């Protein structure tokens, strides 16, 4: 069975999905989630009655594009205020192994893969390969050595990940490693991601500022224009 990826869209007027992303994700099982943001006092039942048909039609149009590319696809429509909670709930119910944080892109030549201190590498090659096209020139495995963490430990982490990708069939000269030292983990990833076309990363730990500033994947997509595939930790 193909791994399932969640593709969340903000309704009623979602940003268009890049044809490149639709084609790349077609090897997966896709769940297109439409989240319809409601004012605080608006009853969900009333919103569904007024806007449900049009919202579902919008989702169906996106789903049809995935189906035309060969993907197995289904849709979910959620009305409510809390986008993050809706994504978390649907991802769990649909057993999604990853989530797409979409951004416009015409081609994917360079992919950044931030590697945390501890990572399960079982699903990493699959989701890196999803975005790897004939035009992909470089996959960079990246680790931020924070605080007192020795640089050598970071180099070991990314080299272990590189060996896993090569063992899984990636060309050795297409995969390199990079370690940065700094106290601002997220800012270092954002700085480096600006030079890439897409990011594949593990789900970051929740932080207090996420609701105010957005999660790290959201910030990468918003600030760099890179689409981000987020691999779920608890799948």
N, CA and C of each residue as an Amber inpcrd file, in Angstrom:
protein
   705
   0.8430000  -1.2030000   0.0000000   0.0000000   0.0000000   0.0000000
   0.8740000   1.2480000   0.0000000   0.5370000   2.2290000  -0.8340000
   1.3250000   3.4550000  -0.9260000   1.2070000   4.2600000   0.3600000
   2.2850000   4.9480000   0.7230000   2.2230000   5.8680000   1.8450000
   1.2490000   6.9910000   1.5170000   0.6110000   7.5070000   2.5600000
  -0.4050000   8.5420000   2.3870000   0.1500000   9.8930000   2.8000000
  -0.0950000  10.9110000   1.9740000   0.3280000  12.2670000   2.2850000
  -0.9000000  13.1690000   2.3510000  -0.9020000  14.0540000   3.3350000
  -1.9900000  15.0140000   3.5100000  -1.6370000  16.3080000   2.7850000
  -2.5820000  16.8120000   1.9960000  -2.3890000  18.0730000   1.2890000
  -3.4630000  19.0440000   1.7720000  -3.1540000  19.9010000   2.7560000
  -4.1610000  20.8210000   3.2880000  -4.2830000  22.0870000   2.4450000
  -5.5230000  22.5120000   2.2210000  -5.8160000  23.7320000   1.4700000
  -6.6900000  24.6450000   2.3160000  -6.4750000  25.9340000   2.1770000
  -7.2870000  26.9070000   2.8950000  -8.4250000  27.3680000   1.9930000
  -9.6480000  27.1480000   2.4260000 -10.8310000  27.5330000   1.6670000
 -11.4120000  28.8290000   2.2340000 -12.1470000  29.5950000   1.3950000
 -12.7580000  29.2030000   0.1200000 -11.8850000  29.4220000  -1.1090000
 -10.7450000  30.1170000  -0.9790000  -9.9160000  30.4470000  -2.1350000
  -8.4990000  29.9200000  -1.9160000  -8.2870000  28.6300000  -2.1370000
  -6.9550000  28.0550000  -1.8940000  -5.9370000  28.5450000  -2.9050000
  -4.6850000  28.6250000  -2.4640000  -3.6090000  28.9210000  -3.4020000
  -3.4910000  27.7660000  -4.3940000  -3.2160000  28.0580000  -5.6590000
  -3.1150000  26.9840000  -6.6530000  -1.9400000  26.0690000  -6.3730000
  -2.1220000  24.7790000  -6.6470000  -1.0470000  23.8130000  -6.4810000
  -0.2240000  23.7310000  -7.7600000   1.0780000  23.6740000  -7.5910000
   1.9710000  23.5750000  -8.7320000   1.7860000  22.2410000  -9.4510000
   1.7320000  22.2490000 -10.7900000   1.6770000  20.9900000 -11.5440000
   2.8440000  20.0670000 -11.2200000   4.0050000  20.6570000 -10.8960000
   5.1760000  19.8470000 -10.5400000   4.8900000  19.0360000  -9.2860000
   4.2860000  19.6620000  -8.2790000   3.9940000  18.9490000  -7.0350000
   2.9400000  17.8750000  -7.2510000   1.9220000  18.1780000  -8.0350000
   0.8800000  17.1860000  -8.2950000   1.4740000  15.9650000  -8.9860000
   2.3320000  16.1920000  -9.9530000   2.9650000  15.0800000 -10.6600000
   3.8780000  14.2920000  -9.7220000   4.6630000  14.9930000  -8.9050000
   5.6060000  14.3090000  -8.0110000   4.8920000  13.4650000  -6.9610000
   3.7480000  13.9450000  -6.4810000   3.0370000  13.2270000  -5.4180000
   2.1400000  12.1150000  -5.9450000   2.0860000  11.9340000  -7.2500000
   1.1370000  10.9890000  -7.8350000   1.4370000   9.5340000  -7.5010000
   2.6670000   9.2590000  -7.0260000   2.9970000   7.8840000  -6.6340000
   2.4740000   7.5380000  -5.2440000   1.9350000   8.5160000  -4.5340000
   1.4470000   8.3330000  -3.1750000  -0.0790000   8.2670000  -3.1530000
  -0.6070000   7.8480000  -2.0240000  -2.0250000   8.0070000  -1.7530000
  -2.2130000   9.3980000  -1.1530000  -3.1240000  10.1870000  -1.7350000
  -3.2480000  11.6020000  -1.3770000  -4.5840000  11.8630000  -0.6950000
  -4.5370000  12.5860000   0.4250000  -5.7450000  13.0900000   1.0740000
  -5.7280000  14.6100000   0.9480000  -6.6920000  15.1480000   0.1980000
  -6.8060000  16.6010000   0.0530000  -7.7630000  17.1110000   1.1370000
  -7.2260000  17.8790000   2.0550000  -8.0140000  18.4280000   3.1610000
  -8.3580000  19.8780000   2.8770000  -9.6320000  20.1820000   2.8440000
 -10.0730000  21.5580000   2.7380000 -10.4770000  22.0690000   4.1050000
  -9.7530000  23.0820000   4.6020000 -10.1160000  23.6950000   5.8870000
 -10.7650000  25.0460000   5.6080000 -12.0230000  25.1670000   6.0050000
 -12.7860000  26.3940000   5.7750000 -12.7950000  27.1860000   7.0790000
 -12.0380000  28.2750000   7.1140000 -11.8990000  29.0770000   8.3220000
 -13.1850000  29.8510000   8.6020000 -13.6790000  29.7440000   9.8420000
 -14.9350000  30.4000000  10.2150000 -14.7090000  31.4740000  11.2660000
 -15.4860000  32.5470000  11.2110000 -15.4860000  33.5040000  12.3230000
 -15.8780000  32.7990000  13.6200000 -15.4550000  33.3600000  14.7180000
 -15.5990000  32.7070000  16.0270000 -17.0280000  32.2830000  16.3390000
 -18.0140000  33.0990000  15.9960000 -19.3900000  32.8470000  16.4120000
 -20.2270000  32.1120000  15.3660000 -19.6320000  31.7520000  14.2300000
 -20.4070000  31.1150000  13.1660000 -20.5950000  29.6300000  13.4370000
 -21.8440000  29.1500000  13.5200000 -22.0690000  27.7100000  13.7460000
 -21.5810000  26.8820000  12.5540000 -20.9340000  25.7660000  12.8460000
 -20.4100000  24.9070000  11.7880000 -21.5440000  24.3980000  10.9000000
 -22.6820000  24.0370000  11.5210000 -23.7910000  23.4910000  10.7500000
 -24.3100000  24.5110000   9.7240000 -24.3780000  25.7800000  10.1320000
 -24.8470000  26.8210000   9.2250000 -23.8540000  27.0340000   8.0830000
 -22.5630000  27.0590000   8.4140000 -21.5360000  27.2560000   7.3890000
 -21.5350000  26.1030000   6.3890000 -21.6920000  24.8960000   6.8990000
 -21.7010000  23.7420000   6.0020000 -22.9080000  23.8130000   5.0540000
 -24.0380000  24.2520000   5.5940000 -25.2420000  24.3570000   4.7680000
 -25.0670000  25.4250000   3.6810000 -24.4400000  26.5550000   4.0470000
 -24.3050000  27.6670000   3.1050000 -23.1590000  27.4670000   2.1110000
 -22.0540000  26.9250000   2.5790000 -20.8350000  26.9120000   1.7620000
 -20.3420000  25.5040000   1.4110000 -20.9790000  24.4820000   1.9670000
 -20.4620000  23.1260000   1.8170000 -20.3750000  22.6530000   0.3750000
 -21.4050000  22.9300000  -0.4060000 -21.4300000  22.4320000  -1.7830000
 -20.3140000  23.0560000  -2.6220000 -20.1440000  24.3630000  -2.5090000
 -19.1000000  25.0430000  -3.2740000 -17.7100000  24.6230000  -2.8020000
 -17.5710000  24.4720000  -1.4930000 -16.2700000  24.0680000  -0.9550000
 -15.9000000  22.6670000  -1.4340000 -16.8570000  21.7530000  -1.4180000
 -16.5890000  20.3910000  -1.8780000 -16.2490000  20.3760000  -3.3630000
 -16.9030000  21.2210000  -4.1420000 -16.6060000  21.2980000  -5.5650000
 -15.1620000  21.7550000  -5.8020000 -14.6950000  22.6960000  -4.9840000
 -13.3080000  23.1510000  -5.0930000 -12.3420000  22.0140000  -4.7860000
 -12.6370000  21.2540000  -3.7350000 -11.7870000  20.1050000  -3.3860000
 -11.8000000  19.0630000  -4.4960000 -12.9650000  18.8180000  -5.0580000
 -13.0870000  17.8080000  -6.1130000 -12.2550000  18.1830000  -7.3390000
 -12.1810000  19.4820000  -7.6360000 -11.3710000  19.9200000  -8.7640000
  -9.8910000  19.6120000  -8.5260000  -9.4200000  19.8700000  -7.3040000
  -8.0260000  19.5670000  -6.9760000  -7.7960000  18.0540000  -6.9900000
  -8.7300000  17.3070000  -6.4180000  -8.5980000  15.8540000  -6.3880000
  -8.5450000  15.2730000  -7.7990000  -9.3070000  15.8610000  -8.7020000
  -9.3150000  15.3680000 -10.0820000  -7.9510000  15.5440000 -10.7380000
  -7.2570000  16.6280000 -10.4030000  -5.9220000  16.8400000 -10.9640000
  -4.9570000  15.7670000 -10.4670000  -5.0640000  15.4040000  -9.1990000
  -4.2270000  14.3210000  -8.6730000  -4.5880000  12.9890000  -9.3340000
  -5.8730000  12.7280000  -9.4740000  -6.3200000  11.4800000 -10.0930000
  -5.8440000  11.3860000 -11.5420000  -5.8940000  12.4970000 -12.2650000
  -5.4360000  12.5080000 -13.6520000  -3.9440000  12.2000000 -13.7430000
  -3.1940000  12.5440000 -12.6850000  -1.7540000  12.2610000 -12.6600000
  -1.4580000  10.8320000 -12.2200000  -2.5010000  10.0960000 -11.8150000
  -2.3280000   8.6990000 -11.4390000  -2.3720000   8.4140000  -9.9590000
  -2.6620000   9.4140000  -9.1430000  -2.6810000   9.2250000  -7.6930000
  -3.9960000   8.6160000  -7.2290000  -3.9210000   7.8610000  -6.1540000
  -5.1110000   7.4730000  -5.4180000  -5.4450000   8.6310000  -4.4850000
  -6.6590000   9.1710000  -4.5800000  -6.9420000  10.4220000  -3.8700000
  -8.3280000  10.3860000  -3.2500000  -8.4400000  11.0080000  -2.0940000
  -9.7320000  11.2000000  -1.4370000  -9.7160000  12.5810000  -0.7920000
 -10.8980000  13.0760000  -0.4250000 -11.0010000  14.4330000   0.1120000
 -11.6310000  14.4190000   1.4920000 -11.2790000  15.4430000   2.2680000
 -11.9130000  15.7060000   3.5620000 -12.1850000  17.2080000   3.6450000
 -13.3530000  17.5610000   4.1530000 -13.7530000  18.9580000   4.2880000
 -14.0560000  19.2410000   5.7530000 -13.3870000  20.2560000   6.3150000
 -13.5460000  20.5950000   7.7310000 -13.8500000  22.0870000   7.8420000
 -14.9030000  22.4190000   8.5740000 -15.2270000  23.7990000   8.8940000
 -14.8110000  24.0700000  10.3390000 -14.1340000  25.1840000  10.5720000
 -13.7430000  25.4900000  11.9370000 -12.7030000  26.5850000  11.9950000
 -12.2740000  26.9030000  13.2070000 -11.3350000  28.0010000  13.4220000
  -9.8970000  27.5020000  13.5110000  -9.6780000  26.3170000  14.0700000
  -8.3350000  25.8440000  14.4030000  -7.7820000  24.9850000  13.2730000
  -7.0310000  25.5890000  12.3740000  -6.4590000  24.8780000  11.2300000
  -5.4990000  23.7720000  11.6870000  -4.6340000  24.0960000  12.6510000
  -3.6370000  23.1250000  13.1010000  -4.3040000  21.8870000  13.6890000
  -5.3680000  22.0990000  14.4740000  -6.0730000  20.9640000  15.0740000
  -6.7440000  20.1160000  14.0050000  -7.3140000  20.7690000  12.9830000
  -7.9550000  20.0280000  11.8970000  -6.9470000  19.1750000  11.1520000
  -5.7800000  19.7400000  10.8660000  -4.7330000  18.9850000  10.1720000
  -4.2870000  17.7900000  11.0060000  -4.0760000  18.0270000  12.2950000
  -3.6220000  16.9460000  13.1690000  -4.6530000  15.8260000  13.2470000
  -5.9170000  16.1880000  13.3760000  -6.9690000  15.1850000  13.5060000
  -7.1250000  14.3690000  12.2270000  -7.1940000  15.0450000  11.0870000
  -7.3840000  14.3310000   9.8210000  -6.1590000  13.4830000   9.4960000
  -4.9750000  13.9900000   9.7700000  -3.7560000  13.2150000   9.5190000
  -3.7700000  11.9140000  10.3160000  -4.2510000  11.9870000  11.5640000
  -4.3230000  10.7730000  12.3890000  -5.4050000   9.8260000  11.8780000
  -6.5740000  10.3650000  11.5540000  -7.6820000   9.5260000  11.0990000
  -7.3650000   8.8400000   9.7680000  -6.6610000   9.5340000   8.8960000
  -6.3440000   8.9950000   7.5720000  -5.0010000   8.2620000   7.5440000
  -4.3450000   8.1950000   8.7010000  -3.0590000   7.5010000   8.8260000
  -2.0410000   8.0300000   7.8200000  -1.8950000   9.3490000   7.8110000
  -0.9710000   9.9930000   6.8810000   0.4590000   9.9070000   7.4200000
   1.3660000   9.4690000   6.5620000   2.7740000   9.3740000   6.9430000
   3.4870000  10.7090000   6.7900000   2.8840000  11.6350000   6.0290000
   3.5320000  12.9240000   5.7840000   2.4780000  13.9620000   5.4300000
   2.9160000  15.2120000   5.4450000   2.0480000  16.3430000   5.0910000
   2.8020000  17.2620000   4.1440000   2.1080000  17.7790000   3.1490000
   2.6990000  18.7700000   2.2510000   2.3400000  20.1620000   2.7340000
   3.3640000  21.0070000   2.8600000   3.1430000  22.4400000   3.0640000
   3.4400000  23.0850000   1.7130000   2.4140000  23.3360000   0.8990000
   2.6560000  23.6950000  -0.4960000   3.1920000  25.1090000  -0.6780000
   3.9030000  25.2950000  -1.7720000   4.3560000  26.6120000  -2.1990000
   4.5620000  26.5280000  -3.7030000   4.4510000  27.6510000  -4.4090000
   4.5820000  27.6050000  -5.8740000   6.0040000  27.2360000  -6.2830000
   6.1260000  26.3650000  -7.2590000   7.4420000  26.0030000  -7.7910000
   7.2760000  25.4980000  -9.2160000   8.2610000  25.7750000 -10.0410000
   8.2270000  25.3270000 -11.4280000   9.1280000  24.1260000 -11.6590000
  10.1570000  23.9700000 -10.8370000  11.0550000  22.8200000 -10.9390000
  11.7680000  22.6480000  -9.6140000  12.2900000  21.4580000  -9.3960000
  12.9650000  21.1620000  -8.1330000  14.3700000  20.6560000  -8.4590000
  15.3300000  21.5760000  -8.4150000  16.7040000  21.2190000  -8.7240000
  17.5400000  20.9070000  -7.5030000  17.1890000  21.5120000  -6.3540000
  17.9680000  21.3050000  -5.1270000  17.0070000  21.0670000  -3.9670000
  17.2440000  20.0000000  -3.2230000  16.3820000  19.6130000  -2.1040000
  17.1910000  19.6640000  -0.8160000  16.6810000  20.3810000   0.1760000
  17.3100000  20.4340000   1.4960000  16.5870000  19.4730000   2.4280000
  17.3760000  18.6930000   3.1850000  16.7960000  17.7190000   4.1200000
  17.3980000  17.9570000   5.5050000  16.7520000  18.7870000   6.3390000
  17.2420000  18.9630000   7.7120000  17.0840000  17.6620000   8.5090000
  18.1450000  17.2570000   9.1780000  18.1430000  16.0180000   9.9610000
  18.2240000  16.3840000  11.4370000  17.2400000  15.9770000  12.2520000
  17.2800000  16.2920000  13.6840000  18.3030000  15.4300000  14.4200000
  18.4090000  15.6460000  15.7330000  19.3750000  14.8950000  16.5330000
  19.1410000  13.3930000  16.4340000  17.8920000  13.0080000  16.5200000
  17.5410000  11.5960000  16.3820000  16.4760000  11.5020000  15.3090000
  16.6410000  10.5700000  14.4010000  15.6880000  10.4580000  13.2940000
  15.5200000   9.0020000  12.9040000  14.2930000   8.6440000  12.5620000
  14.0210000   7.3450000  11.9680000  14.1800000   7.4960000  10.4600000
  15.0950000   6.7510000   9.8720000  15.3980000   6.9250000   8.4620000
  14.5730000   6.0210000   7.5520000  13.6500000   5.2240000   8.1230000
  12.9250000   4.2480000   7.3140000  12.1450000   4.9060000   6.1840000
  11.4930000   6.0390000   6.4520000  10.6560000   6.6780000   5.4390000
  11.3370000   7.8370000   4.7290000  12.5430000   8.1910000   5.1770000
  13.2420000   9.3190000   4.5740000  13.4980000   9.1180000   3.0820000
  14.0720000   7.9810000   2.6400000  14.3550000   7.8440000   1.1990000
  13.1100000   7.9620000   0.3320000  11.9940000   7.3970000   0.7700000
  10.7750000   7.4430000  -0.0400000  10.3380000   8.8730000  -0.3060000
  10.3180000   9.7020000   0.7360000   9.7880000  11.0500000   0.5560000
  10.7950000  11.9940000  -0.0860000  12.0910000  11.7120000   0.0300000
  13.0620000  12.4700000  -0.7540000  12.9140000  12.1130000  -2.2260000
  12.7220000  10.8210000  -2.4990000  12.5920000  10.3750000  -3.8830000
  11.3310000  10.9480000  -4.5420000  10.2780000  11.1500000  -3.7590000
   9.0350000  11.7100000  -4.3060000   9.3000000  13.0310000  -5.0240000
  10.1790000  13.8570000  -4.4590000  10.4530000  15.1740000  -5.0490000
  11.6480000  15.1630000  -5.9970000  12.3320000  14.0380000  -6.1030000
  13.5140000  13.9770000  -6.9610000  13.0800000  13.7610000  -8.4040000
  13.4380000  14.7120000  -9.2480000  13.0970000  14.6420000 -10.6640000
  14.3760000  14.4610000 -11.4770000  14.2010000  14.3390000 -12.7710000
  15.3680000  14.2810000 -13.6530000  16.2050000  15.5480000 -13.5320000
  15.5350000  16.6710000 -13.1790000  16.2490000  17.9400000 -13.0860000
  16.9230000  18.1500000 -11.7240000  16.6720000  17.2430000 -10.7690000
  17.2580000  17.4000000  -9.4410000  18.7680000  17.2050000  -9.5140000
  19.5080000  18.2190000  -9.0770000  20.9650000  18.1810000  -9.1570000
  21.6160000  17.8690000  -7.8260000  20.9600000  18.2040000  -6.7300000
  21.6260000  18.0730000  -5.4470000  20.6270000  17.8490000  -4.3260000
  20.9240000  16.8940000  -3.4530000  20.1830000  16.6530000  -2.2200000
  21.1630000  16.8970000  -1.0830000  20.8540000  17.8460000  -0.2110000
  21.7530000  18.2030000   0.8840000  21.1370000  17.8170000   2.2170000
  21.8340000  16.9750000   2.9550000  21.4280000  16.5700000   4.3000000
  22.0620000  17.5520000   5.2850000  21.2370000  18.1980000   6.0980000
  21.6740000  19.3580000   6.8680000  21.3650000  19.1780000   8.3520000
  22.3320000  19.5340000   9.1810000  22.1180000  19.4730000  10.6380000
  22.6560000  20.7440000  11.2770000  21.9020000  21.2640000  12.2550000
  22.3460000  22.4260000  13.0210000  22.8690000  21.9410000  14.3670000
  24.1690000  22.1470000  14.6020000  24.7770000  21.8120000  15.8910000
  24.5510000  22.9890000  16.8340000  23.6920000  22.7870000  17.8170000
  23.3060000  23.8690000  18.7220000  24.0740000  23.7980000  20.0320000
  24.2760000  24.9640000  20.6240000  24.8440000  25.0170000  21.9610000
  26.1850000  24.3150000  22.0680000  26.2440000  23.3510000  23.0040000
  27.4930000  22.6430000  23.2590000  27.6530000  21.3890000  22.4050000
  26.7410000  21.1690000  21.4870000  26.8410000  19.9630000  20.6550000
  28.0900000  20.0380000  19.7740000  28.9550000  19.0270000  19.8400000
  30.1590000  19.0540000  19.0050000  29.8010000  18.9710000  17.5270000
  30.5400000  19.6970000  16.7040000  30.3120000  19.6610000  15.2760000
  30.4690000  18.2360000  14.7380000  31.3970000  17.4970000  15.3430000
  31.6490000  16.1320000  14.8820000  30.4030000  15.2580000  15.0140000
  29.5930000  15.5020000  16.0450000  28.3760000  14.7210000  16.2240000
  27.3980000  15.0260000  15.0900000  27.2690000  16.2970000  14.7430000
  26.4100000  16.6590000  13.6190000  26.8800000  16.0210000  12.3300000
  28.1830000  15.9750000  12.1140000  28.7160000  15.3620000  10.9060000
  28.4120000  13.8680000  10.8670000  28.4320000  13.2300000  12.0270000
  28.0850000  11.8020000  12.0930000  26.6120000  11.5880000  11.7480000
  25.7510000  12.4660000  12.2430000  24.3140000  12.3520000  11.9920000
  24.0110000  12.4440000  10.5020000  24.5660000  13.4500000   9.8200000
  24.2460000  13.6120000   8.4040000  24.9270000  12.5410000   7.5540000
  26.0990000  12.0860000   7.9710000  26.7640000  11.0410000   7.2000000
  26.0040000   9.7220000   7.3100000  25.4500000   9.4280000   8.4930000
  24.6160000   8.2330000   8.6430000  23.4030000   8.3030000   7.7060000
  22.7850000   9.4860000   7.6310000  21.6360000   9.6530000   6.7450000
  22.0570000   9.5090000   5.2780000  23.2250000  10.0300000   4.9410000
  23.7090000   9.9140000   3.5590000  23.9160000   8.4390000   3.1890000
  24.5250000   7.6850000   4.0860000  24.7410000   6.2680000   3.8110000
  23.4200000   5.5520000   3.5890000  22.3810000   5.9700000   4.3190000
  21.0750000   5.3490000   4.1510000  20.4910000   5.6540000   2.7660000
  20.6100000   6.8910000   2.3280000  20.0920000   7.2460000   1.0110000
  20.8490000   6.5190000  -0.0930000  22.1600000   6.4640000   0.0170000
  22.9620000   5.7810000  -0.9960000  22.6240000   4.2980000  -1.0270000
  22.4580000   3.7030000   0.1500000  22.0880000   2.2910000   0.2150000
  20.7180000   2.0450000  -0.3970000  19.8830000   3.0930000  -0.4100000
  18.5390000   2.9690000  -0.9600000  18.4840000   3.3050000  -2.4500000
  19.6400000   3.5140000  -3.0500000  19.6780000   3.6830000  -4.4990000
  19.9820000   5.0650000  -5.0140000  20.1710000   6.0460000  -4.1410000
  20.5210000   7.3830000  -4.5980000  21.9860000   7.4110000  -5.0300000
  22.2690000   8.1490000  -6.0900000  23.6440000   8.2530000  -6.5780000
  24.5110000   8.9780000  -5.5460000  25.6740000   8.4180000  -5.1960000
  26.5200000   9.0600000  -4.1740000  26.8810000  10.5020000  -4.4950000
  27.1010000  10.8210000  -5.7820000  27.4980000  12.1890000  -6.1200000
  26.3270000  13.1630000  -6.1510000  25.1050000  12.6640000  -5.9260000
  23.9360000  13.5360000  -5.8790000  23.5540000  13.9300000  -4.4520000
  24.2060000  13.3340000  -3.4560000  23.8540000  13.5740000  -2.0570000
  25.0630000  14.1330000  -1.3270000  24.9310000  15.3310000  -0.7710000
  26.0150000  15.8780000   0.0380000  25.5110000  16.2140000   1.4390000
  26.4080000  16.6480000   2.2950000  26.0660000  16.9330000   3.6850000
  26.5400000  18.3320000   4.0550000  25.8620000  18.9030000   5.0490000
  26.2000000  20.2450000   5.5160000  25.8660000  20.3400000   6.9930000
  26.7920000  20.8790000   7.7720000  26.5830000  21.1010000   9.2040000
  26.8430000  22.5680000   9.4980000  25.9260000  23.1940000  10.2330000
  26.0900000  24.5810000  10.6540000  26.0850000  24.6300000  12.1760000
  26.8010000  25.5720000  12.7340000  26.8190000  25.7830000  14.1740000
  26.1060000  27.1000000  14.4800000  25.2130000  27.0590000  15.4570000
  24.4880000  28.2810000  15.7890000  23.5430000  28.0630000  16.9430000
  23.0820000  29.1520000  17.5140000  22.1650000  29.0790000  18.6540000
  20.7090000  29.1670000  18.2230000  20.4520000  29.6080000  16.9910000
  19.0850000  29.7640000  16.4930000  18.8010000  28.6860000  15.4530000
  18.3310000  27.5270000  15.9240000  18.1290000  26.3670000  15.0570000
  17.2290000  26.6830000  13.8740000  16.0350000  27.2310000  14.1450000
  15.0680000  27.4910000  13.0840000  15.5970000  28.5310000  12.1010000
  16.2500000  29.5550000  12.6100000  16.7560000  30.6090000  11.7360000
  17.8460000  30.0780000  10.8160000  18.6610000  29.1610000  11.3050000
  19.6990000  28.5700000  10.4600000  19.0750000  27.7740000   9.3160000
  18.0190000  27.0160000   9.6260000  17.3490000  26.2420000   8.5780000
  16.7030000  27.1750000   7.5610000  16.0570000  28.2320000   8.0290000
  15.4540000  29.2020000   7.1180000  16.5010000  29.8640000   6.2260000
  17.6440000  30.1890000   6.8120000  18.7180000  30.8410000   6.0490000
  19.2020000  29.9260000   4.9260000  19.4410000  28.6620000   5.2520000
  19.9710000  27.7390000   4.2510000  18.8950000  27.3690000   3.2280000
  17.6410000  27.2070000   3.6950000  16.5560000  26.7910000   2.7910000
  16.3200000  27.7940000   1.6700000  16.6980000  29.0460000   1.8840000
  16.4900000  30.0700000   0.8580000  17.2520000  29.7560000  -0.4220000
  18.2800000  28.9080000  -0.3510000  19.0840000  28.5640000  -1.5290000
  18.6180000  27.2750000  -2.1970000  17.4630000  26.7310000  -1.7510000
  16.9790000  25.4510000  -2.2790000  15.5900000  25.6180000  -2.8790000
  15.1420000  24.5660000  -3.5550000  13.8490000  24.6030000  -4.2380000
  12.7530000  23.8760000  -3.4730000  13.1230000  22.9960000  -2.5440000
  12.1510000  22.2240000  -1.7670000  12.8410000  21.7060000  -0.5160000
  12.0300000  21.3720000   0.4790000  12.5430000  20.8620000   1.7540000
  11.7780000  19.5970000   2.1240000  12.5120000  18.5890000   2.5720000
  11.9140000  17.3890000   3.1630000  12.4470000  17.2950000   4.5820000
  11.5520000  17.2520000   5.5700000  12.0060000  17.2960000   6.9520000
  11.0860000  16.4880000   7.8560000  11.6190000  16.1050000   9.0020000
  10.7950000  15.4470000  10.0050000   9.9640000  16.4860000  10.7530000
   8.8250000  16.0440000  11.2330000   7.9240000  16.9250000  11.9760000
   8.6550000  17.5050000  13.1830000   8.7630000  18.8390000  13.2900000
   9.4730000  19.4210000  14.4260000   8.6420000  19.3390000  15.7050000
   9.3360000  19.4060000  16.8230000   8.6450000  19.4430000  18.1020000
   7.8190000  20.7320000  18.1940000   6.6310000  20.6300000  18.8110000
   5.7820000  21.8060000  18.9840000   6.4580000  22.8200000  19.8960000
   6.2850000  24.1100000  19.5610000   6.8790000  25.1700000  20.3650000
   5.8150000  26.2050000  20.7020000   6.0720000  26.9580000  21.7630000
   5.0780000  27.9120000  22.2440000   4.7590000  28.9700000  21.1940000
   5.7290000  29.3480000  20.3930000   5.5080000  30.4190000  19.4290000
   4.8470000  29.9810000  18.1330000   4.5470000  28.6690000  17.9990000
   3.9990000  28.1830000  16.7290000   2.6910000  28.8600000  16.3550000
   1.8250000  29.0980000  17.3420000   0.5210000  29.6940000  17.0380000
   0.6440000  31.1570000  16.6210000   1.6950000  31.8070000  17.0770000
   1.8960000  33.2190000  16.7480000   2.6820000  33.3640000  15.4450000
   3.8050000  32.6480000  15.3500000   4.7190000  32.8290000  14.2200000
   4.5580000  31.7510000  13.1480000   3.7910000  30.6940000  13.4400000
   3.6770000  29.5720000  12.5270000   4.7170000  28.5120000  12.8300000
   4.4480000  27.2950000  12.4120000   5.4220000  26.2270000  12.6040000
   6.6150000  26.4660000  11.6870000   7.7080000  25.7500000  11.9460000
   8.8810000  25.8970000  11.1010000   8.5800000  25.5440000   9.6410000
   7.8790000  24.4330000   9.3360000   7.5370000  24.1740000   7.9300000
   6.7090000  25.2940000   7.3010000   5.7480000  25.8560000   8.0600000
   4.9550000  26.9790000   7.5430000   5.8500000  28.1720000   7.2150000
   6.7930000  28.4600000   8.0960000   7.6850000  29.6020000   7.8830000
   8.5900000  29.3720000   6.6710000   9.0620000  28.1450000   6.5090000
   9.9020000  27.8520000   5.3430000   9.1170000  28.0960000   4.0620000
   7.9030000  27.5500000   4.0010000   7.0820000  27.7140000   2.8020000
   6.7560000  29.1850000   2.5480000   6.4190000  29.9190000   3.6100000
   6.0030000  31.3150000   3.4620000   7.1750000  32.2410000   3.1280000
   8.3170000  32.0260000   3.7990000   9.4290000  32.9750000   3.6950000
  10.3900000  32.6590000   2.5590000  10.4700000  31.3880000   2.1500000
  11.4160000  31.0270000   1.0920000  10.7160000  30.6420000  -0.2050000
   9.4050000  30.3470000  -0.1470000   8.7080000  29.8750000  -1.3310000
   8.9920000  28.4260000  -1.6630000   9.6000000  27.6870000  -0.7280000
   9.8950000  26.2720000  -0.9480000   8.7290000  25.4090000  -0.4820000
   8.2470000  24.4790000  -1.3090000   7.3020000  23.4790000  -0.7830000
   8.0330000  22.5770000   0.2160000   7.3100000  22.1470000   1.2400000
   7.9040000  21.3510000   2.3030000   7.1020000  20.0620000   2.4890000
   7.7910000  18.9450000   2.4790000   7.1720000  17.6770000   2.8910000
   7.6020000  17.4060000   4.3250000   6.6250000  17.2510000   5.2140000
   6.8710000  17.0210000   6.6300000   6.5550000  15.5750000   6.9440000
   7.5570000  14.8100000   7.3430000   7.3940000  13.3990000   7.6660000
   6.9330000  13.2880000   9.1220000   5.8240000  12.6070000   9.3340000
   5.2640000  12.4750000  10.6770000   6.1580000  11.5790000  11.5430000
   6.3580000  11.9790000  12.7910000   7.1860000  11.1890000  13.7020000
   6.4670000   9.9850000  14.2680000   5.1720000  10.1220000  14.5270000
   4.4430000   9.0990000  15.2910000   3.6910000   8.1350000  14.4070000
   3.9300000   8.1500000  13.0970000   3.1840000   7.2900000  12.1990000
   3.6050000   5.8320000  12.3870000
